[in-house]
């Protein structure tokens, strides 16, 4: 019998101190360790061994096997409240005697090789508040009487397994549950409206369950007044977003992306004071963006790849924490509010493939660390904003297929961070800034079908692999050094005014 260290806390530890945050360590590399747990603590921080069980090495991979929790009577055993066996490559079944630790409140078995069904032996852990079974190989249905788990349970994570069938209605009868994580399984049934009865629920995660029977979001979910995080992407959702979602007063993060939702955004969704992230991309939602927008904490908005119409609200210009705005692949029209160019946190601005027109915000890039500027396939006119790379963070300018005019901003020639410039199919003119050709990180330069003038340089940047300058007014000779442009994979320069052959 081996004496193993265990994680020990005194009975009565406040479960809110357990750090209920989602952790995703990688599988432990190399030879598995012999220990089942990481550390142990007593009231005065004095470490002491705890007789918990046995180990044996019969696995060809040398992984530890969990047999059963037993041992001599020990004063320490009665005070074990926390057992952390995460990421130890355990292959043996969970011992039924694990709940002989009567004061156990925290049990983490994640990132191992556990097989089989959901063990009803957990029902005997009468004080359990935290249960993590994620990243294993469990199969079969969730028991229909899962509400027999501890009535004190606050956290359950069964994600990244192979559970199947329905999520049972009984899961809605765990009165203290705060965190419910059901992501990435093989559920091929339904999820229950009874989840809406979990009045203390703060975090609901059910993404990446594409085998769910197509189902509408139960309006009962709108009763979750304490819910801060809702994540149900790739889950075969259909129908409309319930109108009463506008009453989720604590909601901070909403991700319903990559489903088959349709209809409008709930009218008052953007009036939720705590809302900071909205991901509704890759659905069939329609209508306009509802106003007024009073969710001033919004930092990320992704409404891309839907059927939205109407204008971009002026209220977006009030969102001083907004970092990401993705509106591409919709049918938005009208002008982009100039105030969006004044936003101090904006890093990603993507509105391509709409019906937007007018001029682009002239101060875009001047007030924020802009990284992505993608406005292609619209009806924009006028000049390109001068200061897109003012903060030297810009990685891409994608503005092809518009009616933009004037010269390319000279500041782009000093943009050492940019990787792609795509300005083709516009009405740009004037000498193309020679410094752009030699930008250190630039890999693609596509400026065909404009009226650019100037000569080709003798050297190109080391990373440039695609250069398309066709259908312009470039002149002079193609330099002899073109044969040394070894990294160049695509070079298109037809329909210009070059003279002679290669220099």
C-alpha positions in Angstrom: 0.0 0.0 0.0 1.4 3.4 -1.0 1.1 6.5 1.0 0.0 9.3 -1.4 -0.2 13.0 -0.9 -3.6 14.4 -1.3 -5.2 17.8 -1.5 -6.6 18.6 1.9 -8.6 21.5 3.2 -10.4 21.9 6.5 -14.1 21.0 6.5 -16.3 24.1 5.9 -14.1 25.8 3.3 -16.0 28.4 1.4 -16.6 26.9 -2.2 -16.4 30.4 -3.7 -12.7 30.2 -3.1 -12.2 27.2 -5.4 -11.6 29.3 -8.5 -14.6 28.3 -10.6 -12.9 29.2 -13.9 -12.6 27.1 -17.0 -9.0 25.7 -17.3 -7.8 23.8 -20.3 -4.3 22.4 -19.7 -2.7 20.2 -22.3 -2.3 16.5 -21.8 0.7 15.9 -19.6 3.7 15.0 -21.8 6.3 12.4 -21.0 6.1 9.6 -18.3 3.0 9.9 -16.1 3.6 10.9 -12.5 2.9 8.5 -9.6 0.9 11.1 -7.7 -2.8 11.4 -7.9 -3.0 14.8 -6.4 -0.9 17.9 -6.4 -0.7 19.4 -2.9 -2.0 19.3 0.6 -2.8 22.0 3.1 -3.7 22.1 6.7 -4.9 25.0 8.8 -1.3 26.3 9.4 0.0 25.3 6.0 2.0 22.3 7.4 2.2 19.5 4.7 1.4 16.0 5.8 1.0 12.6 4.0 -2.5 11.2 3.7 -3.2 7.5 3.3 -5.6 7.4 0.3 -5.1 4.3 -1.7 -2.9 2.1 -3.8 -1.1 2.4 -7.1 0.1 -0.3 -9.4 1.9 -0.1 -12.7 0.4 -2.7 -15.0 -0.3 -0.4 -17.9 2.1 -0.6 -20.8 2.2 3.2 -20.8 3.1 3.2 -17.1 0.0 5.2 -16.2 -1.2 5.1 -12.7 -4.3 3.1 -11.9 -6.9 4.3 -9.5 -8.2 1.3 -7.5 -10.0 2.3 -4.4 -9.9 4.8 -1.6 -9.1 2.9 1.6 -6.6 2.9 4.4 -6.1 3.0 8.1 -8.3 5.3 10.0 -6.6 8.6 10.0 -7.6 12.0 11.4 -6.6 13.5 8.1 -9.0 11.4 6.0 -12.1 12.9 7.7 -11.0 16.4 6.8 -10.4 15.8 3.0 -12.5 18.3 1.2 -10.7 18.6 -2.1 -9.4 16.0 -4.5 -7.7 17.1 -7.7 -6.7 14.2 -10.1 -6.6 16.3 -13.3 -4.2 15.3 -16.1 -2.6 12.2 -14.6 -3.4 9.7 -17.4 -5.5 7.6 -15.2 -7.0 4.6 -17.0 -8.8 2.5 -14.3 -12.5 3.0 -13.4 -13.4 5.5 -10.7 -13.6 3.6 -7.4 -17.0 3.6 -5.8 -15.4 4.2 -2.5 -14.3 7.7 -3.6 -17.4 9.1 -1.8 -16.3 7.5 1.4 -14.6 10.9 1.8 -17.7 12.2 3.5 -16.5 15.8 3.5 -15.4 15.9 -0.1 -16.6 19.1 -1.7 -14.3 19.4 -4.7 -13.6 16.6 -7.2 -11.7 17.2 -10.5 -11.0 14.1 -12.7 -10.5 16.0 -15.9 -8.0 15.2 -18.6 -7.6 11.5 -18.0 -8.6 8.3 -19.7 -11.7 7.4 -17.8 -14.2 5.2 -19.7 -17.7 4.0 -19.2 -21.0 5.6 -18.2 -21.7 8.4 -15.8 -21.2 6.8 -12.4 -24.2 7.0 -10.0 -21.7 6.5 -7.2 -21.2 10.2 -7.2 -24.7 10.4 -5.7 -23.0 9.3 -2.4 -20.8 12.4 -2.3 -23.4 14.2 -0.3 -21.4 17.4 0.2 -20.0 17.8 -3.3 -20.0 21.3 -4.7 -17.6 21.0 -7.6 -17.5 18.1 -10.1 -15.3 18.1 -13.3 -15.3 15.0 -15.5 -14.3 16.9 -18.7 -11.8 15.7 -21.3 -12.3 12.0 -20.8 -13.9 9.1 -22.7 -17.2 8.7 -20.9 -20.1 7.4 -23.0 -23.8 6.7 -22.7 -26.7 8.9 -21.5 -26.7 11.3 -18.6 -28.8 9.5 -15.8 -32.4 10.6 -15.7 -32.1 11.0 -12.0 -29.0 13.2 -12.1 -30.7 15.4 -9.5 -29.7 12.9 -6.9 -26.3 14.5 -7.0 -25.5 16.6 -4.0 -28.1 19.4 -3.5 -25.1 21.6 -2.7 -23.6 21.1 -6.2 -22.6 24.4 -7.7 -20.3 23.4 -10.6 -20.5 20.5 -13.1 -18.4 20.1 -16.2 -18.9 17.0 -18.3 -17.6 18.5 -21.5 -15.4 16.9 -24.2 -16.7 13.4 -23.7 -18.9 11.1 -25.7 -22.1 11.3 -23.7 -25.2 10.7 -25.9 -29.0 10.8 -25.8 -31.0 13.6 -24.1 -29.9 15.9 -21.4 -32.5 14.9 -18.8 -35.0 17.4 -17.3 -33.8 16.4 -13.8 -30.7 18.6 -14.4 -33.0 21.5 -13.8 -33.5 20.3 -10.2 -30.0 21.1 -8.9 -31.0 24.2 -6.9 -27.6 25.6 -6.1 -26.0 25.0 -9.6 -24.0 28.0 -10.8 -21.9 26.5 -13.6 -23.3 24.0 -16.2 -20.9 22.8 -18.9 -22.1 20.3 -21.5 -19.9 21.2 -24.5 -18.5 18.8 -27.1 -20.4 15.6 -26.7 -22.4 13.2 -28.8 -25.8 14.2 -27.5 -28.3 13.2 -30.2 -31.5 14.0 -28.4 -32.8 17.3 -26.8 -31.9 19.7 -24.0 -34.6 20.5 -21.5 -36.5 23.7 -20.9 -36.1 22.9 -17.2 -32.6 24.4 -17.3 -34.5 27.6 -17.1 -35.5 26.6 -13.5 -31.9 26.9 -12.3 -32.4 30.3 -10.7 -28.8 30.5 -9.5 -27.2 29.6 -12.8 -24.4 32.0 -13.9 -22.7 30.0 -16.7 -24.3 27.8 -19.3 -22.1 26.2 -21.9 -23.5 23.7 -24.5 -21.5 24.4 -27.7 -20.3 21.9 -30.3 -23.1 19.5 -30.0 -24.2 19.3 -33.7 -26.1 16.1 -33.2 -28.8 17.7 -31.0 -32.3 17.3 -32.5 -33.1 20.7 -34.1 -34.8 22.7 -31.4 -35.8 26.3 -30.5 -34.2 28.0 -27.6 -36.7 27.5 -24.7 -38.2 30.9 -23.6 -37.7 29.5 -20.1 -34.0 30.4 -20.5 -35.1 34.0 -20.3 -35.8 33.5 -16.6 -32.1 33.1 -15.8 -31.6 36.4 -14.2 -28.2 35.6 -12.8 -26.8 34.2 -16.0 -23.6 36.0 -17.1 -22.3 33.6 -19.8 -24.4 31.8 -22.4 -22.5 29.7 -25.1 -24.5 27.5 -27.5 -22.7 27.5 -30.8 -22.9 24.6 -33.3 -25.9 23.1 -31.5 -28.6 22.9 -34.2 -30.7 25.7 -32.8 -33.6 26.9 -35.0 -36.3 29.5 -34.7 -36.0 32.9 -33.2 -34.0 34.2 -30.2 -36.6 34.5 -27.4 -37.8 38.0 -27.0 -37.5 37.7 -23.2 -33.7 37.4 -23.6 -33.8 41.2 -23.3 -34.5 40.5 -19.6 -31.3 38.7 -18.9 -30.1 41.5 -16.8 -26.8 39.9 -15.7 -25.7 38.7 -19.1 -22.2 39.6 -20.2 -21.3 37.1 -22.9 -23.8 35.8 -25.5 -22.7 33.3 -28.2 -25.3 31.7 -30.3 -23.2 31.6 -33.5 -23.2 28.9 -36.2 -26.8 27.7 -35.8 -29.9 28.1 -37.9 -31.5 30.9 -36.0 -33.8 33.3 -37.9 -35.8 36.4 -37.2 -34.8 39.6 -35.5 -32.4 40.4 -32.7 -34.6 40.9 -29.5 -35.5 44.6 -29.4 -33.9 45.5 -26.1 -30.9 43.1 -26.2 -28.4 46.0 -26.7 -29.9 47.7 -23.7 -28.5 45.2 -21.2 -26.1 47.1 -19.1 -23.6 44.3 -18.5 -23.4 42.9 -22.0 -19.9 42.9 -23.4 -19.7 40.2 -26.0 -22.3 39.3 -28.7 -21.5 36.5 -31.2 -24.5 35.8 -33.5 -22.6 35.1 -36.7 -23.4 32.3 -39.2 -27.1 32.2 -38.7 -30.1 33.4 -40.8 -31.0 36.4 -38.6 -32.7 39.3 -40.3 -34.0 42.8 -39.8 -32.0 45.7 -38.5 -29.8 46.3 -35.5 -32.2 47.4 -32.7 -31.6 50.8 -31.1 -31.0 52.5 -28.8 -27.8 50.9 -27.9 -27.2 51.3 -24.2 -24.8 48.3 -23.6 -21.8 50.6 -23.2 -19.5 47.7 -22.1 -19.7 46.1 -25.5 -16.2 45.0 -26.6 -16.9 42.5 -29.3 -19.8 42.4 -31.8 -20.0 39.7 -34.5 -23.2 39.8 -36.6 -21.5 38.5 -39.8 -23.0 36.1 -42.3 -26.6 36.7 -41.7 -29.4 38.6 -43.5 -29.3 41.9 -41.6 -30.5 45.0 -43.4 -30.6 48.7 -42.7 -27.9 51.1 -41.5 -25.1 50.8 -39.0 -26.4 52.6 -35.9 -24.8 55.9 -34.9 -24.9 54.6 -31.4 -22.0 52.3 -32.2 -19.9 55.5 -31.9 -20.6 55.5 -28.2 -19.0 52.1 -27.5 -15.6 53.2 -26.2 -14.7 49.7 -25.2 -15.5 48.2 -28.6 -12.5 46.2 -30.0 -14.1 44.0 -32.7 -16.9 44.9 -35.1 -17.8 42.2 -37.7 -20.7 43.0 -39.9 -19.6 41.3 -43.1 -21.8 39.2 -45.4 -25.0 41.0 -44.8 -27.1 43.6 -46.6 -26.3 46.7 -44.6 -26.6 49.9 -46.5 -26.0 53.6 -46.0 -22.8 55.2 -44.6 -20.5 54.1 -41.8 -20.9 56.6 -39.0 -17.8 58.8 -38.8 -17.8 58.4 -35.0 -16.7 54.7 -35.4 -13.4 56.1 -36.5 -13.0 57.8 -33.2 -13.4 54.7 -31.1 -10.3 54.3 -28.8 -10.3 50.5 -28.5 -11.2 49.4 -32.0 -8.8 46.8 -33.5 -10.8 44.8 -36.0 -13.3 46.5 -38.4 -14.8 44.1 -41.0 -17.8 45.2 -43.0 -17.0 43.7 -46.4 -19.7 42.3 -48.7 -22.6 44.6 -47.9 -24.2 47.5 -49.7 -22.5 50.3 -47.8 -21.8 53.6 -49.5 -20.4 57.1 -48.9 -17.0 57.9 -47.5 -15.1 55.8 -45.0 -14.5 57.3 -41.5 -11.6 59.7 -42.1 -10.0 59.3 -38.7 -10.0 55.5 -38.7 -6.8 54.2 -37.2 -5.8 57.5 -35.7 -7.3 56.9 -32.2 -6.9 53.1 -31.8 -4.5 50.2 -32.4 -6.2 49.2 -35.6 -5.2 45.8 -36.9 -7.7 44.7 -39.5 -9.5 47.0 -41.9 -11.7 45.0 -44.3 -14.3 47.0 -46.3 -14.2 45.3 -49.7 -17.2 44.6 -52.0 -19.3 47.6 -51.1 -20.1 51.0 -52.8 -17.7 53.2 -50.9 -16.5 56.4 -52.6 -13.9 59.1 -51.8 -10.4 58.6 -50.4 -9.0 55.9 -48.2 -8.4 57.0 -44.6 -5.0 58.5 -44.2 -4.0 57.1 -40.8 -4.9 53.4 -40.9 -1.4 52.5 -39.8 -0.8 55.5 -37.5 -0.3 53.2 -34.5 1.9 50.7 -36.4 -0.4 47.7 -35.6 -2.2 47.3 -39.0 -1.9 43.8 -40.5 -4.3 44.1 -43.4 -6.0 46.6 -45.7 -8.7 44.9 -47.7 -10.7 47.4 -49.7 -11.1 45.9 -53.2 -14.3 46.2 -55.3 -15.4 49.7 -54.3 -15.3 53.1 -56.0 -12.5 54.6 -53.9 -10.5 57.4 -55.5 -7.4 59.5 -54.9 -3.9 58.4 -53.9 -2.9 55.6 -51.6 -1.9 57.1 -48.2 1.9 57.6 -48.0 1.8 56.4 -44.4 1.2 52.9 -45.7 4.8 52.9 -47.1 6.0 52.9 -43.5 3.7 50.3 -42.1 6.1 47.6 -41.0 3.3 45.4 -39.6 1.1 45.1 -42.7 0.9 41.7 -44.4 -1.7 42.2 -47.1 -2.8 45.2 -49.2 -5.8 44.5 -51.5 -7.0 47.6 -53.3 -7.9 46.2 -56.7 -11.0 47.1 -58.7 -11.2 50.8 -57.5 -10.5 54.2 -59.1 -7.2 55.0 -57.3 -4.7 57.1 -59.2 -1.4 58.8 -58.8 2.1 57.4 -58.1 2.0 54.3 -56.1 4.2 54.7 -53.0 7.5 52.9 -53.8 8.2 52.0 -50.1 5.2 49.6 -50.0 7.0 47.2 -52.3 9.8 46.6 -49.7 7.7 46.4 -46.5 9.2 43.7 -44.3 6.1 41.6 -43.5 4.1 42.2 -46.7 3.2 38.9 -48.4 0.5 40.0 -50.9 0.0 43.2 -52.8 -3.0 43.3 -55.1 -3.7 46.6 -56.7 -4.9 45.7 -60.2 -7.6 47.6 -62.2 -6.9 51.1 -61.0 -5.0 54.1 -62.6 -1.8 53.9 -60.6 1.4 55.3 -62.2 5.1 55.0 -61.4 7.9 52.5 -62.0 8.5 49.0 -60.6 11.3 48.9 -58.0 14.5 46.9 -58.4 13.9 45.0 -55.2 11.0 43.6 -53.3 10.4 42.8 -49.7 11.7 39.4 -48.6 8.3 38.0 -47.8 6.3 39.2 -50.9 4.9 36.2 -52.7 2.0 37.7 -54.7 2.2 40.9 -56.7 -0.6 41.9 -59.0 -0.3 45.3 -60.6 -2.1 44.6 -63.9 -4.5 47.0 -65.6 -2.9 50.2 -64.4 -0.7 52.9 -65.9 2.7 51.8 -64.6 5.6 52.7 -67.1 9.3 52.2 -67.6 11.0 48.9 -67.9 10.5 45.8 -65.8 13.8 45.7 -63.8 16.4 43.1 -64.6 16.4 42.1 -60.9 13.0 40.4 -61.4 14.9 37.2 -61.9 16.0 37.4 -58.2 12.5 37.8 -56.8 12.8 34.2 -55.7 9.9 34.3 -53.2 7.5 35.7 -55.7 4.9 33.0 -56.6 2.4 35.1 -58.6 3.5 38.2 -60.6 0.8 39.8 -62.8 1.6 43.0 -64.7 -0.3 43.0 -67.9 -2.1 46.0 -69.4 0.3 48.7 -68.3 2.6 51.1 -70.2 5.9 49.3 -69.7 8.5 49.9 -72.5 10.8 47.4 -74.0 11.4 44.0 -72.4 13.2 43.1 -69.2 15.7 45.8 -68.3 
